[in-house]
Amino acid sequence: MKGNSRGSIAFIVDKLVNKGNSTTIYDNAESTYLSYNGIVEPESIDLYDYANGCYISGRKSDDMFTLFHFGEGNHIDLKIDGNKFTGFDYSSDSYFKGIIKESSISVFDYGEGTDFNYATS
């Protein structure tokens, strides 16, 4: 999974679980802030990713979000269950999973075989 997709997923999960007002998320691996603007609601997502100059949008059906990352030109499936989440990135043909604890989001990328950590303010 590419880094900009991972960061977007971490931001979306944070907004849905914590319901915060932040428009940024800190990417620990890249030592940088990622900025977003738009709508993250329990049934729909329409975000603009400033770092990558693209939109991420999608809808929830049953218990799964089907997102489209316009910068990558791919779909991403995302399921959130409490403070845990799972999904599949079609661009890299790989699964991911993660957990959110307060302002910390950890994403395990099966394609990379490692955890990536993010923080909100």
SULQUI-V944783 format. One record per pair of residues at least 24 apart in sequence whose ideal C-beta (glycine too) atoms are under 7 Angstrom apart, sorted by the first residue. I is the first residue (numbers start at 1). J is the second residue. D is the distance in Angstrom with one decimal. If there is no record, write none. Layout:
i=<I,I>
j=<J,J>
d=<D,D>
This chain:
i=<1,1,1,1,1,1,2,2,2,3,4,4,4,4,5,5,5,5,5,6,6,6,7,7,8,8,8,9,9,9,9,10,10,10,11,12,12,12,13,13,13,13,13,14,14,14,15,16,16,16,17,17,17,20,22,22,24,25,25,26,26,27,28,28,28,29>
j=<89,92,94,96,109,111,72,91,92,30,49,51,52,71,69,72,76,89,91,107,109,116,34,118,49,56,69,76,78,87,107,105,107,118,36,40,45,78,80,85,98,100,105,100,105,120,40,40,42,80,80,83,100,120,120,121,121,118,120,118,119,118,117,118,119,116>
d=<4.3,4.9,5.7,5.8,4.8,5.5,6.1,6.6,6.9,6.6,6.7,6.6,4.6,6.3,5.5,5.8,6.3,5.9,6.9,5.2,6.4,5.5,4.6,6.7,5.9,5.1,6.6,6.8,6.3,6.8,6.4,4.3,5.7,4.0,5.5,5.8,6.0,7.0,6.2,5.2,6.8,5.7,6.1,6.3,5.7,5.1,3.8,6.2,6.8,5.9,6.8,6.1,5.1,6.3,5.1,5.5,6.6,5.1,5.6,6.3,4.5,5.9,4.4,6.6,6.8,5.4>
